Amino acid sequence: MTNTDINNKRYWAYSNYLIAIDKILQQEYPNEKSLVDKTVKSRGFNKIQGKNIDYEILGKILRHCWFTELLLAKKVPHSDLLRFALPWSMVEIYYSILFLLNAYFFTFNKDLPTSHAGFLNTISSDISTSTSPLLPPWNSFLINDPAKIPLNFKNFPFASITNFPNPLCSPEDINPWLSYGLFLKTTRKKNLDKNIKNWKKENNRRRILSTERITIINRLRATTFFDCIYRLRIRSNYEDIDSFAFCNAQSYDFEKLHKSICNINYYTSLLFELLIYRSIGKMKFQLIYENFVSTLIGNLSTETIIKRWGFINNCF
């Protein structure tokens, strides 16, 4: 297999994963109002109580998120640049969502993690509880051994999956939940392989017993949407620029992928903003919002937070 073949497969696999998640969002939430309505009716949302927090700090965290999202959104008209910009778009969606998680944890008085692993551990633990206010696909997760069929998915339309599609299959031709399930499976396998490699190094061992492997699996956090986004950030940032530089994708392919990234970021932001709004109330959230959109940069957010604010503000 040539390097071009390998790079094509890598690009299309990751592109298909993200487009599949976007398709799930379109199916589950055909518009912003549908996400707002389902969130407001959820048991976890209605259990949210107000918290006494430093709103200046919360505003600063949210501005980081909104600024990063704005950078993503403003690339959309420049399709000629997306071949070069897409690797960074995958980094930007991760950091935009990371700041969302930071704001969410801060709002609900959770200890703020100091590392990427800390953020992923904390949100995984939060999602695994029965009172999590998140909705599918954000609250979907995979546990146990990723090599043992059927796999153990939670908050998923399938209790188990025995057959996965080829990652190169277009999301237009298959159930996007199957593609998302494969994304979770391969991400969990990569996390497990990394932990086993570290264990062998720490214990100066070449092999690992099945009982020791099971112990590592049991300690592995539930694999979530957020682990998948982090995986993309690592590959784009450090490991896999060639899959963009040498793939056979055309301008319209890059444009489609970038729009999916923006849509995933948009709806993820709307969900977490609803949860934060519920906790701090309209006056505090509106003040944070107005402080941002009153700036020259914030005033450009007509397709991001300004648009979402219209739906949030009209639903309460």
Order of alpha helices (4+ residues) and beta strands (2+ residues): alpha-alpha-alpha-alpha-alpha-alpha-beta-beta-alpha-alpha-beta-alpha-alpha-alpha-alpha-alpha
